[in-house]
Amino acid sequence: MHWWTCPILAIGLIILTIVICRWLRIPQRYRIQVIDILVVPMWYIVHETMGSRFGTSYVLWFLLIWWFVGAILAWFLMSNGWSFRSFWRKYWVWTGLLACTLLIIVTILGFVYH
């Protein structure tokens, strides 16, 4: 299996999730968005892509640093009046966006150093 099949799988997964969410009207019935559903699968796809292309995956280190940044953000934002629920919701979305950004970076680096 080639290393670039995982980013293609990610695109297919994103499109499938968008179609299913719109068909079932999930965002209107529940307070959940597409990015909320895709956080964990995107981190797994980043892990597989990085491991397949470069031979090792640093996703655990990215997550540990991100959790440290999250702890600092939680301390700062909650002391400035944010509720835990609103912080957690934003942090979860930011985590998914970070995974998408890392997948794009790993894919570009994979094609550049192919």
One Martini backbone bead per residue (centre of mass of N, CA, C, O) as a GRO file, in nm:
protein
  114
    1MET     BB    1   0.097   0.035   0.022
    2HIS     BB    2   0.061   0.358  -0.011
    3TRP     BB    3   0.101   0.661   0.150
    4TRP     BB    4  -0.134   0.832  -0.020
    5THR     BB    5  -0.402   0.684   0.075
    6CYS     BB    6  -0.469   0.837   0.337
    7PRO     BB    7  -0.540   1.122   0.220
    8ILE     BB    8  -0.765   1.011   0.040
    9LEU     BB    9  -0.930   0.897   0.273
   10ALA     BB   10  -0.978   1.171   0.409
   11ILE     BB   11  -1.141   1.300   0.185
   12GLY     BB   12  -1.362   1.082   0.179
   13LEU     BB   13  -1.445   1.114   0.480
   14ILE     BB   14  -1.531   1.409   0.466
   15ILE     BB   15  -1.746   1.380   0.247
   16LEU     BB   16  -1.915   1.159   0.389
   17THR     BB   17  -1.978   1.324   0.645
   18ILE     BB   18  -2.122   1.557   0.508
   19VAL     BB   19  -2.346   1.392   0.373
   20ILE     BB   20  -2.460   1.257   0.629
   21CYS     BB   21  -2.520   1.518   0.790
   22ARG     BB   22  -2.719   1.635   0.577
   23TRP     BB   23  -2.914   1.392   0.555
   24LEU     BB   24  -2.963   1.379   0.886
   25ARG     BB   25  -2.944   1.662   1.023
   26ILE     BB   26  -2.737   1.700   1.265
   27PRO     BB   27  -2.684   2.013   1.316
   28GLN     BB   28  -2.995   2.071   1.379
   29ARG     BB   29  -3.046   1.860   1.614
   30TYR     BB   30  -2.751   1.900   1.696
   31ARG     BB   31  -2.443   2.020   1.858
   32ILE     BB   32  -2.288   1.923   1.574
   33GLN     BB   33  -2.008   1.879   1.374
   34VAL     BB   34  -1.786   1.764   1.150
   35ILE     BB   35  -1.521   1.817   1.317
   36ASP     BB   36  -1.613   1.651   1.566
   37ILE     BB   37  -1.605   1.370   1.418
   38LEU     BB   38  -1.289   1.400   1.282
   39VAL     BB   39  -1.062   1.399   1.494
   40VAL     BB   40  -0.967   1.104   1.540
   41PRO     BB   41  -0.933   1.010   1.241
   42MET     BB   42  -0.721   1.228   1.167
   43TRP     BB   43  -0.498   1.136   1.363
   44TYR     BB   44  -0.473   0.853   1.243
   45ILE     BB   45  -0.400   0.944   0.953
   46VAL     BB   46  -0.146   1.096   1.029
   47HIS     BB   47   0.000   0.855   1.151
   48GLU     BB   48  -0.002   0.674   0.896
   49THR     BB   49   0.133   0.870   0.699
   50MET     BB   50   0.395   0.921   0.854
   51GLY     BB   51   0.477   0.622   0.885
   52SER     BB   52   0.477   0.545   0.579
   53ARG     BB   53   0.674   0.771   0.471
   54PHE     BB   54   0.904   0.809   0.728
   55GLY     BB   55   0.886   0.550   0.951
   56THR     BB   56   0.772   0.771   1.153
   57SER     BB   57   0.584   0.893   1.441
   58TYR     BB   58   0.496   1.228   1.595
   59VAL     BB   59   0.205   1.246   1.720
   60LEU     BB   60   0.249   1.221   2.023
   61TRP     BB   61   0.415   1.484   2.048
   62PHE     BB   62   0.200   1.673   1.939
   63LEU     BB   63  -0.012   1.603   2.159
   64LEU     BB   64   0.154   1.680   2.408
   65ILE     BB   65   0.195   1.976   2.327
   66TRP     BB   66  -0.109   2.042   2.291
   67TRP     BB   67  -0.187   1.981   2.589
   68PHE     BB   68  -0.006   2.196   2.708
   69VAL     BB   69  -0.136   2.433   2.560
   70GLY     BB   70  -0.421   2.372   2.677
   71ALA     BB   71  -0.350   2.426   2.973
   72ILE     BB   72  -0.272   2.721   2.933
   73LEU     BB   73  -0.536   2.812   2.802
   74ALA     BB   74  -0.722   2.731   3.034
   75TRP     BB   75  -0.601   2.911   3.248
   76PHE     BB   76  -0.634   3.180   3.096
   77LEU     BB   77  -0.941   3.170   2.996
   78MET     BB   78  -1.079   3.092   3.273
   79SER     BB   79  -0.971   3.355   3.418
   80ASN     BB   80  -1.142   3.531   3.177
   81GLY     BB   81  -1.455   3.382   3.175
   82TRP     BB   82  -1.454   3.108   3.078
   83SER     BB   83  -1.602   2.825   3.019
   84PHE     BB   84  -1.552   2.494   3.005
   85ARG     BB   85  -1.738   2.428   2.767
   86SER     BB   86  -1.635   2.640   2.564
   87PHE     BB   87  -1.341   2.553   2.570
   88TRP     BB   88  -1.372   2.256   2.488
   89ARG     BB   89  -1.503   2.309   2.215
   90LYS     BB   90  -1.270   2.475   2.093
   91TYR     BB   91  -1.041   2.269   2.143
   92TRP     BB   92  -1.160   2.043   1.969
   93VAL     BB   93  -1.157   2.201   1.703
   94TRP     BB   94  -0.853   2.273   1.707
   95THR     BB   95  -0.760   1.979   1.696
   96GLY     BB   96  -0.878   1.914   1.416
   97LEU     BB   97  -0.726   2.143   1.266
   98LEU     BB   98  -0.443   2.039   1.334
   99ALA     BB   99  -0.470   1.768   1.190
  100CYS     BB  100  -0.522   1.885   0.907
  101THR     BB  101  -0.260   2.048   0.889
  102LEU     BB  102  -0.065   1.808   0.927
  103LEU     BB  103  -0.161   1.651   0.680
  104ILE     BB  104  -0.081   1.861   0.471
  105ILE     BB  105   0.221   1.877   0.546
  106VAL     BB  106   0.291   1.575   0.511
  107THR     BB  107   0.203   1.557   0.215
  108ILE     BB  108   0.390   1.769   0.099
  109LEU     BB  109   0.655   1.645   0.205
  110GLY     BB  110   0.616   1.371   0.066
  111PHE     BB  111   0.622   1.487  -0.230
  112VAL     BB  112   0.893   1.639  -0.214
  113TYR     BB  113   1.050   1.363  -0.081
  114HIS     BB  114   0.998   1.132  -0.313
   0.00000   0.00000   0.00000
